[in-house]
C-alpha cells in the first residue's frame, strides 16, 4: 500500500508525465525536501525512476515505472466504481 502523499505524487506523474523534483514541489505546493523524501520511498519501492536530463546532468526527470502505472490504474478503477 502506498501512503497518501506518495499516492498523490504518483497520480500527479500519471496526469502530467515526467517532471523534475522542483516542478513537482511547486505544483503540489510542498517543499522540495518533502518531495525528495517521498521520491526516495517511491524509488526504493520501484514505483518511479529518475533519468538525467540530456542537457543538464544535475536535473533529473521523474517518471512512473510499470509498477507505478499499475497503482495508478488500480486507483482509477476504484474511483470509477
C-alpha positions in Angstrom: 0.0 0.0 0.0 1.3 3.5 -0.9 0.8 6.2 1.7 -1.3 9.3 0.8 1.4 11.8 -0.2 3.2 9.2 -2.3 -0.1 8.2 -3.9 -0.8 11.8 -4.7 2.7 12.1 -6.3 2.0 9.0 -8.5 -1.3 10.4 -9.6 0.4 13.8 -10.4 3.0 12.0 -12.6 0.4 9.9 -14.3 -1.5 13.1 -15.2 1.5 15.3 -16.1 4.1 13.0 -17.3 7.8 13.1 -16.4 8.7 16.0 -14.2 11.5 17.4 -12.1 11.6 17.4 -8.4 11.2 21.2 -8.3 8.3 21.3 -10.7 6.5 18.6 -8.6 7.1 20.6 -5.4 5.8 23.8 -7.0 2.7 22.1 -8.4 1.9 20.2 -5.2 2.6 23.3 -3.1 5.0 21.5 -0.8 8.7 21.8 -0.1 11.4 20.2 -2.3 12.5 18.4 0.8 9.1 16.8 1.3 9.1 15.7 -2.3 12.6 14.3 -2.0 11.6 12.1 0.9 8.6 10.8 -0.9 10.5 10.2 -4.1 13.2 8.3 -2.3 10.5 5.9 -0.8 8.8 5.5 -4.2 12.1 4.9 -6.0 13.1 2.3 -3.3 9.7 0.6 -4.0 10.3 0.8 -7.7 7.2 2.9 -8.4 9.2 5.6 -10.1 12.5 6.1 -11.9 14.8 9.0 -12.3 16.6 9.9 -15.5 19.1 12.6 -16.0 18.4 15.4 -18.4 20.4 15.3 -21.6 21.1 19.0 -21.4 22.0 19.1 -17.7 23.1 16.1 -15.7 22.2 17.9 -12.4 18.5 17.7 -13.4 16.5 14.5 -13.0 13.2 13.8 -14.6 11.0 11.5 -12.5 8.6 9.1 -14.3 6.4 6.2 -13.4 7.6 2.6 -13.8 5.3 -0.2 -14.8 4.6 -0.9 -11.1 3.7 2.8 -10.5 1.4 2.8 -13.5 -0.3 -0.3 -12.1 -1.0 1.5 -8.8 -2.5 4.5 -10.8 -4.6 2.2 -12.9 -6.0 0.3 -9.9 -6.8 3.6 -8.2 -8.6 4.9 -11.2 -10.7 1.7 -11.4 -11.6 2.0 -7.7 -12.7 5.6 -8.2 -14.8 4.7 -11.3 -16.9 2.2 -9.3 
